[in-house]
Amino acid sequence: MSDYVEIRGTLPDDVEDGLAESLSSFPVLGVQIMPNGDGRIDVGVWVKATDAPVVAQAQRVLSEFGADTVRVREHLAEDWSAEWRDGLSAFKVGRRWWIDPHPEQATAAPDDRFRLAVEPRAAFGSGTHESTQLVLMELEDQNCLMIRVLDIGTGSGVLAVAADRLEAASVVALDTDPIAAWEAQTTALNQPWDCRLLVVAGGVHCLGDAGFDLVLCNMIFTEFGPLLDHIRRLLSSTGTVVLSGILESEQNAVEDLLEGSGLAVTGSRELRGWITLRAVRSDPTT
């Protein structure tokens, strides 16, 4: 008997945001969304075989969002996640990054790019999602040399690892989930250089009043909103925070929330309906 069911379809790329939102309400095991190069996206959804209603719902959602054909395949427990990872290829992000999902079978990066070895597993941040890519692109424009960096909600650790690659003086990778913290440490060990992260399993209260020059936070609005006062406290007087995971429709509300928390927006970046905001302390003397 099968343990997991894989539902796959190819859809127009302009439905990605709505699709992700629709699937977020289902108890699925995982979702993979990858561009296929012709203005469409390949979507895979994994569901427990015993959740027949969820399998049917996932099929219906893919059809409603424009999949010409929805394919369903059964898997045993030991092969579904491995097969998914094996099907991924290295890809470019921004001007400088080369994301390689196979640490043990490296795909050489083009000469002008830094290879980040990030194996997709349980923690968020494999580099395929727009919110992660936006922060990686923001890092390209930051002078990370010899600064103190904090990555809140580090997940896989890809952003913290990228900051270390850009020669930050120190990088703290923070996550309340011990599994994510373990995966971030594993990601650091998989890099082709001596990557030195301080990985902390805990909340922002663990860090006291440390003055970080750059704070990265790739989390959805409802998760980072309650942390803004702590984020402001953790910033140095001249520090910058980069917030991602913001839908385009949420931008104005987030900017208002930042203003109310003593943070002034200094810039933004957009990618396929997702927004990253850059902000500083509006009154650095307090």
MOLINJO-V665912 format. One record per residue. N is the residue number from 1. SS is DSSP state (a for helix, b for strand, c for the rest). PHI is phi as a letter, one per 20 degrees, with the letter a starting at -180 (999 if undefined). NEAR is the number of other C-alpha atoms within 10 Angstrom. Layout:
N&SS&PHI&NEAR + N&SS&PHI&NEAR
//
This chain:
1&c&999&7 + 2&c&f&12 + 3&c&d&15 + 4&b&c&23 + 5&b&c&23 + 6&b&d&22 + 7&b&d&21 + 8&b&c&23 + 9&b&a&21 + 10&b&d&23 + 11&b&c&26 + 12&b&f&15 + 13&a&f&19 + 14&a&f&14 + 15&a&d&13 + 16&a&g&19 + 17&a&f&13 + 18&a&f&11 + 19&a&f&18 + 20&a&f&13 + 21&a&f&10 + 22&a&f&14 + 23&a&f&18 + 24&c&f&12 + 25&c&e&8 + 26&c&e&13 + 27&c&e&13 + 28&c&e&16 + 29&c&e&14 + 30&b&a&15 + 31&b&c&16 + 32&b&d&16 + 33&b&c&20 + 34&b&c&16 + 35&b&f&15 + 36&c&d&13 + 37&c&n&9 + 38&c&c&8 + 39&c&m&10 + 40&b&c&17 + 41&b&c&21 + 42&b&e&17 + 43&b&d&21 + 44&b&c&21 + 45&b&c&21 + 46&b&d&26 + 47&b&c&22 + 48&b&f&19 + 49&c&f&18 + 50&c&f&12 + 51&c&e&13 + 52&a&g&12 + 53&a&f&10 + 54&a&f&18 + 55&a&g&23 + 56&a&f&11 + 57&a&f&13 + 58&a&f&24 + 59&a&f&20 + 60&a&f&13 + 61&a&f&15 + 62&a&f&24 + 63&a&f&16 + 64&a&f&12 + 65&c&e&18 + 66&c&o&14 + 67&c&f&21 + 68&c&f&12 + 69&c&c&13 + 70&c&d&19 + 71&b&d&13 + 72&b&c&15 + 73&b&c&12 + 74&b&e&17 + 75&b&c&18 + 76&c&e&13 + 77&c&g&13 + 78&c&e&10 + 79&c&d&11 + 80&a&f&17 + 81&a&f&18 + 82&a&f&12 + 83&a&f&11 + 84&a&f&14 + 85&a&f&14 + 86&a&f&10 + 87&c&e&8 + 88&c&e&15 + 89&c&c&11 + 90&c&f&17 + 91&b&b&15 + 92&b&e&18 + 93&b&c&17 + 94&c&l&15 + 95&c&e&12 + 96&c&c&17 + 97&b&d&22 + 98&b&c&22 + 99&b&e&24 + 100&b&d&25 + 101&c&e&24 + 102&c&c&19 + 103&c&g&17 + 104&c&e&10 + 105&c&c&9 + 106&c&f&14 + 107&c&d&17 + 108&c&g&12 + 109&c&f&18 + 110&c&g&12 + 111&c&g&8 + 112&c&e&10 + 113&c&c&16 + 114&b&e&19 + 115&b&e&25 + 116&b&d&28 + 117&b&e&26 + 118&c&c&26 + 119&c&e&24 + 120&c&f&22 + 121&c&c&17 + 122&c&f&15 + 123&c&e&19 + 124&c&f&20 + 125&c&o&24 + 126&c&e&22 + 127&c&n&27 + 128&c&e&18 + 129&c&e&16 + 130&a&g&20 + 131&a&f&26 + 132&a&f&23 + 133&a&f&22 + 134&a&f&26 + 135&a&f&27 + 136&a&g&22 + 137&a&f&17 + 138&a&f&18 + 139&a&f&20 + 140&a&f&16 + 141&a&e&9 + 142&c&e&12 + 143&c&e&13 + 144&c&e&21 + 145&c&g&14 + 146&c&m&13 + 147&c&d&18 + 148&b&e&22 + 149&b&c&26 + 150&b&c&28 + 151&b&d&25 + 152&b&e&27 + 153&c&m&27 + 154&c&f&31 + 155&c&l&29 + 156&c&f&30 + 157&c&n&31 + 158&a&f&26 + 159&a&f&29 + 160&a&f&31 + 161&a&f&29 + 162&a&f&23 + 163&a&f&29 + 164&a&f&26 + 165&a&f&20 + 166&c&e&17 + 167&c&m&16 + 168&c&f&21 + 169&c&f&14 + 170&b&b&19 + 171&b&c&26 + 172&b&d&23 + 173&b&d&27 + 174&b&d&28 + 175&b&b&24 + 176&c&f&16 + 177&c&e&16 + 178&a&f&15 + 179&a&f&15 + 180&a&f&25 + 181&a&f&25 + 182&a&f&19 + 183&a&f&23 + 184&a&f&30 + 185&a&f&21 + 186&a&f&15 + 187&a&g&23 + 188&a&f&27 + 189&a&f&17 + 190&c&e&18 + 191&c&f&16 + 192&c&f&14 + 193&c&c&12 + 194&c&f&11 + 195&c&e&20 + 196&c&d&18 + 197&c&d&20 + 198&b&e&16 + 199&b&e&23 + 200&b&c&23 + 201&b&e&18 + 202&c&r&16 + 203&c&e&14 + 204&a&f&18 + 205&a&f&9 + 206&a&f&11 + 207&a&d&15 + 208&c&m&10 + 209&c&d&15 + 210&c&g&13 + 211&c&e&19 + 212&b&e&24 + 213&b&f&20 + 214&b&b&26 + 215&b&d&25 + 216&b&d&25 + 217&b&b&25 + 218&b&d&25 + 219&c&b&20 + 220&c&f&14 + 221&a&g&17 + 222&a&f&11 + 223&a&e&13 + 224&a&e&20 + 225&a&g&15 + 226&a&f&12 + 227&a&e&16 + 228&a&f&18 + 229&a&f&15 + 230&a&f&16 + 231&a&f&23 + 232&a&f&26 + 233&a&f&18 + 234&a&e&23 + 235&b&f&24 + 236&b&f&20 + 237&b&f&18 + 238&b&d&14 + 239&b&f&20 + 240&b&c&24 + 241&b&d&28 + 242&b&d&22 + 243&b&d&25 + 244&b&c&27 + 245&b&m&24 + 246&b&d&21 + 247&b&f&19 + 248&a&g&14 + 249&a&f&11 + 250&a&e&13 + 251&a&g&17 + 252&a&f&10 + 253&a&f&10 + 254&a&f&20 + 255&a&f&16 + 256&a&f&13 + 257&a&f&15 + 258&a&f&22 + 259&a&g&14 + 260&a&f&12 + 261&c&e&19 + 262&c&n&19 + 263&b&c&24 + 264&b&d&19 + 265&b&f&20 + 266&b&d&11 + 267&b&r&11 + 268&b&b&16 + 269&b&b&14 + 270&b&c&16 + 271&b&b&14 + 272&c&l&13 + 273&c&n&14 + 274&b&d&20 + 275&b&c&22 + 276&b&d&27 + 277&b&d&23 + 278&b&d&20 + 279&b&b&22 + 280&b&c&23 + 281&b&f&24 + 282&c&f&16 + 283&c&c&11 + 284&c&f&14 + 285&c&e&8 + 286&c&d&8
//
